[in-house]
Amino acid sequence: MPNPIDTDGDNKISRKELKEWQNTPLSERIANPDFQVMAESWGFASGYLGQTPALQELLNTVLERGMTDATMVKNFIANSDWGQRYANTYIEADQLRKGAPAVWAATVNRTVTEIKRRAQAMGADISDAEARDYAEKFLLTTSGDKTSPNYEEFDEDWLDRVLSSSIDFSKTKTINGVEFYDLAGAAETQAETLYQLAYDYGMDTSMSNDAFTGWFENAVKRLAGRETTTEDLDDEVINYAMSRFPGLQQQLSRGLTLRQAADPYMKAIAEVLEFDAGSLSFDDNLVQQVLNNVDEGGNFKPMSLYDAKLAARRDPRWQYTGTAKTEYTDIASRILKDFGFLG
C-alpha cells in the first residue's frame, strides 16, 4: 500500500542522499526516478506516490523539463488536472489531522469501527493496526488520474478490495464426509452459491483440486471486492462448460446447466453399469466419449441414448454388473446344454 509522504517523519532522507540525487545527471534521474527523494526535495506531501500513476507522470515531466525550483514544481503540480481534481480532499483532511488532532483521532476511531464492522460482515479477518491504516488512507483519500488503468482511489471500492484480500481460506469443515471451506459473513453465503454453481456445471469441487480452489478463492474475493458479479461468474462457468463439452453447447445455450443437459446420458450409462448416476464424474472416460462424440460430419454431438448404452456395455466395468453375471451364466448354461452336460 502506498504511504503519504511525511517530510517530518520516518520517511525523511539524509542530506547526503538528497545531495547525491541532486548531483545525478538529469538523463539518469529520468531513467530511474526516486519519487521519495523527489517529494523530499520539493517539499510537497499532497499525495501517495507509490500507486499514483498520474502523479508519477507529472514528476517525470518535471524531470524532463529540468525544473529545480520548488515553487515552480508545486505550481506545476497544483495547476495540473491531477492537482485540480484531487489535491483539495487530501489537503483538507491533512489540515484536520494537523490542526485538530483530537477531532482527527475521533474521526479515525469511528472509521476504524466501521471498517471492522464491514470486514466482519464480509467475512474478512483484519487486525486493529490494519483497520487503522485503512481508515487513515480512506479518510485522506488518494489522488490519481481516473482515466488511467492503474488509477486507485481510497474510496469504498478500494476498501472492499483490500478487505476481500483478508478473507481467511485456511479453515475447512467436513459435511457428510466432504470437506468444504469454513467461511463467515457474506463470504459464507457467496461460497454456498459458488459451490452450487460449480457443481451444476461439472467442476470437481474437491479441496484437492487446485484448479477449483484457485478459481473459487479468486471468485469469492472478486465478489466481496465488487470486482465482479454473480452474473459474470455464471457466464464464466457456462463458457468453461461449453469449452469442455462442445457437444452440449446447444443445450447450455438454452439455459440448461451441464448436469441438466447431461442427465439423460448419465442415467443411461449408470443404468447399464448399475451405478448411482450421481457417482459418475464428468472426467470419466466413458462420459467424455458419450457427450463429446463426433458425428460423420466432424461435429461434436452426444451419442444417442441407445448408442450410449451400447458404449456402456463395452466398458470394462460392465462385466462386474449383475446383468453381466446373469448373461454369462445363461450363456454358459446354454453351451453346457448344447453339449449334453445339462439335461
Secondary structure as UniProt FT lines:
FT   TURN            7..8
FT   TURN            10..11
FT   HELIX           15..22
FT   HELIX           26..31
FT   HELIX           35..42
FT   TURN            50..51
FT   HELIX           53..64
FT   TURN            65..66
FT   HELIX           70..78
FT   HELIX           81..99
FT   HELIX           101..122
FT   HELIX           128..140
FT   TURN            146..147
FT   TURN            149..150
FT   HELIX           156..164
FT   TURN            165..166
FT   STRAND          172..175
FT   TURN            176..177
FT   STRAND          178..181
FT   HELIX           185..200
FT   TURN            201..202
FT   TURN            207..208
FT   HELIX           210..224
FT   TURN            225..226
FT   HELIX           230..244
FT   HELIX           246..248
FT   HELIX           249..253
FT   TURN            254..255
FT   HELIX           258..273
FT   HELIX           277..279
FT   TURN            282..283
FT   HELIX           285..291
FT   TURN            296..297
FT   HELIX           305..314
FT   HELIX           316..320
FT   HELIX           322..338
FT   TURN            339..340
//
